[in-house]
Amino acid sequence: MAILAIVGRPNVGKSTLFNRLVGRRLAIVDNQPGVTRDRRYGEGSIADLSFTVIDTAGFDDADVGVLAEGMRAQTARALEEADAALMLFDARAGITPLDKVFAEVLRKSGKPAALIANKCEGRLANTSVHEAWELGAGAPVPISAEHGEGMGDLYDTIRALLQKAGVAAYPEALAPEEPLATGVDVDIDAETPDDPARPIRLAIIGRPNVGKSTLLNQILGEERVLVGPEPGVTRDSISVDFEWRGRAVKLFDTAGMRRRAKVIDRVEKKSVDDTLEAVKFADVTALIYDATQGLERQDLIIAHHVINEGRALIIGANKWDAVADRDAARGHIGDKLQTSLPDAKGVPVTMLSGLTGQRVDKLLDTALAAYDLWNKRVPTGALNRWLAEVVARHPPPMSSGRRPRLRYMTQVKRRPPTFAFFGVEKGALPETYLRYLANELRVAFDLPGVPLRFHMRKADNPYSKD
């Protein structure tokens, strides 16, 4: 499939155009410059053309430091991968020295490129459009990515670029693949036949600066996303496809989630929303925490959110190579999970180092195992034999002067495993008894750490003759 990169200085509308081409909001858009930092891929289309489109970081020529250099490197890699490029400039602001820098970078790349004058919804932009001829990049194409104006001219431009790049500009040769998005248009919890071609969605989540992006780069063996000592480097949820043990996996690197009260910046709020969306559509979430600091309250809040969403949860104790007293660290996490995360009893914990690669393979193996448990179905006969045993050993407490009678149960859904009890009303069983049933169920059918769901149905067992 053809690859089209969108480049340009900060705040010219690259992410807005990216979202329009992919047909949904995948990239975070804000008036604040420099929001995009990593390169983001999506499957774009315009009329009958389909292509992979890359959103890139815009950087200021005055930027210095590790983060700025990383953003430049991400943009350079995008141009290396692309067959063609669109260079955007802000028609309302006019041509700036940095626009000239980007034009020179494009010329040196040798890739077919077109100059796109964005934000042309007003008459005042016409003068700047004419000024753009000085860039020596050909006739600028006026559009408004926000309002969808000029899409016909953009279609002609993209088609010509792809043909010049030697890539056929027709859907037979450019058939779109599965979207690289945080969201999907299907219900992943529906009881439909498993699609072996669909990748396992694994989201890497956690607080800022715990090493999530470093871990993703270690898994992929390349500097795919920006890393740095500053917290909050990652803003968008970036998805990457790879394969592990012969199984397709889609990895999501997400923005760090601080305590809600501390999130006041507008862009950070959008980043957190993006992370929550990634969790919602994940199959497995790997909660990464800094083992040198231990599990903190915010880590447990994030874990509870994952469980409430019904996603499979695993935990990674990152920076384990820097832990001085490892026995104490193991005891700390064991105590924390025992007292603060009873709804995910037995959740697997992997001690690892995203920097050195230590036990990263173990984390991935654990993720695959958690996915299989999340999809597990327990036979009805075995469930009811188990139910009779646990109720006889510990009957449910009295409710309204009567003891609830659990007559029958069956598994009604997977992802996560969901069970229905017949013969008891909703609310008749206290939370403590439901937790007792969940813990016994995990032990009996080997479901450690998997979120479980219980439904109460007053209707009698349909197979009973009573």
ABEGO torsion letter per residue (X at the ends): XBBBBBBEBBGAGAAAAAAAAAGBBABBBBABBGABABBBBBBBBBEABBBBBBBBBBBBAABBEAAAAAAAAAAAAAAAABABBBBBBBAAAEBBAAAAAAAAAAAAAGBBBBBBBBGAABAAAAAAAAAAAAAGAEBBBBBBAAAGBGAAAAAAAAAAAAAAAGBBABAAAABBBBBBBABBABBAABBBBBBAABBBBBBBBEBBGAGAAAAAAAAAGBBABBBBABBGABABBBBBBBBBGGBBBBBBBBBBBBBAAABABAAAAAAAAAAAAAAAABABBBBBBBAAAEBBAAAAAAAAAAAAAGBBBBBBBBGAAABABAAAAAAAAAAAAAAABAAABGBBBBBBBAAAGBGAAAAAAAAAAAAAAAABBBBAAAAAAAAAAAAAABBBBBBGGBBBBBABBBBABBOBBBBBBBGBBBGABBAAAAAAAAAAAAAAAGBBGBBBBBBBBABBBAABAX
